[in-house]
């Protein structure tokens, strides 16, 4: 199926899964987003979000946050940062249904960290109407694309400085570009 084919099939029965760093906010290579001051929304994300999210029944953020496992920030502080992020989206009329976090270190045998599918299965448990074959995973790394593929989702790679070797269903420069392709 060519990318435009699956984009034409999107309706209110579809779900959207989005990675955080590098897709929603600017990714800090070699550092971590530990507070609101470091959380810089990517250009156009907030302004595009209401229209983009309106195409889907549910919107979820799924994010690996090993800064928790490294002891740089508490789970509670990350939760607070995510509450703030969700409120910022709401100011633009865009709702995020849930944020799922994997706090483990990259070198641990994590069951939550992408590309493992636990965060997706948690979303399905909390929102039983999710059909992974009618879901899109948007991310900027191999682990994001592998996560989506392992669950049977369509995958969209946001091109970034991260070297990515996976084969997504579609490549875009931003969520704004993805939105323009769905309309």
Secondary structure, 3 states (H helix, E strand, C coil): CCHHHHHHCCCCCCEEEECCECCCECCCCCCCCCCCCCCCECCCHHHHHHHHHCCCCEEEEEEECHHHHCCCCCHHHHHHHHHHHHHHHHHCCCCCCEEEEECCCCCCCCCCCCCCCHHHHHHHHHCCCCCHHHEEEEECCHHHHHHHHHCCCEEEEECCCCCCCCCCCEEECCHHHHHHHHC
